């Protein structure tokens, strides 16, 4: 929570469009694209476990689409993880 507040209250000249919790996902499992005036975030994680009863699969995903505010160019958008 404190880290999130520092991000939101930072004195950078940048505007924060979104803050997403992708805890539990490897950075390689998170994809961010900017296209057609929208920021799209996709995070997918799959695990396979072998148990005495057989194989078990766990799958989690996050999909989020955010429209860019008017006047914001797609070239201006940056993301960090």
C-alpha positions in Angstrom: 0.0 0.0 0.0 2.8 2.5 0.9 4.6 1.7 -2.4 1.3 2.3 -4.3 0.8 5.6 -2.6 4.3 6.7 -3.5 3.6 6.0 -7.1 0.3 7.9 -7.0 1.8 10.9 -5.2 5.1 11.0 -7.1 6.2 14.4 -8.4 7.0 13.3 -11.9 5.5 15.2 -14.8 3.9 12.0 -16.0 0.2 11.2 -15.5 -0.8 7.8 -14.1 -3.5 6.2 -16.3 -3.7 2.9 -14.4 -2.1 0.8 -11.7 -2.7 -2.9 -11.8 -1.7 -5.7 -9.4 0.0 -8.5 -11.3 1.5 -10.1 -8.2 2.0 -13.8 -8.8 2.7 -13.4 -12.5 6.2 -13.6 -14.0 7.1 -10.5 -16.0 7.3 -12.7 -19.1 3.6 -13.6 -18.6 2.5 -10.0 -18.8 1.8 -8.3 -22.1 1.0 -4.6 -22.6 0.0 -3.2 -26.0 -1.1 0.2 -27.1 -3.2 0.3 -30.2 -6.3 2.0 -31.6 -6.3 4.5 -28.7 -6.4 1.8 -26.0 -3.9 0.2 -23.6 -4.5 -3.5 -23.4 -3.0 -5.6 -20.5 -3.0 -9.4 -20.6 -1.4 -11.5 -17.9 -1.7 -15.3 -18.1 -0.2 -17.9 -15.7 -0.6 -21.7 -16.0 0.7 -24.4 -13.7 0.7 -28.2 -14.0 1.0 -30.4 -10.9 1.1 -34.2 -10.7 -0.7 -35.6 -7.7 -1.7 -39.1 -6.6 -5.0 -38.5 -8.4 -3.4 -37.4 -11.7 -2.5 -34.1 -13.2 -4.0 -30.8 -11.9 -3.9 -27.6 -13.7 -4.1 -24.1 -12.3 -4.8 -21.2 -14.7 -5.1 -17.5 -13.9 -5.5 -14.5 -16.2 -6.1 -10.8 -16.1 -7.4 -8.9 -19.1 -7.8 -5.1 -18.9 -8.5 -2.6 -21.6 -8.2 1.2 -20.9 -9.1 4.0 -23.4 -6.5 6.7 -23.6 -7.7 10.1 -22.5 -8.4 12.6 -25.3 -5.2 14.3 -26.5 -2.8 11.5 -25.4 -0.8 10.1 -28.2 -0.1 6.3 -28.3 3.6 7.2 -28.6 3.6 9.0 -25.2 2.4 5.9 -23.3 5.0 4.0 -21.2 4.6 1.1 -18.8 6.6 -0.3 -16.0 6.4 -3.5 -14.1 
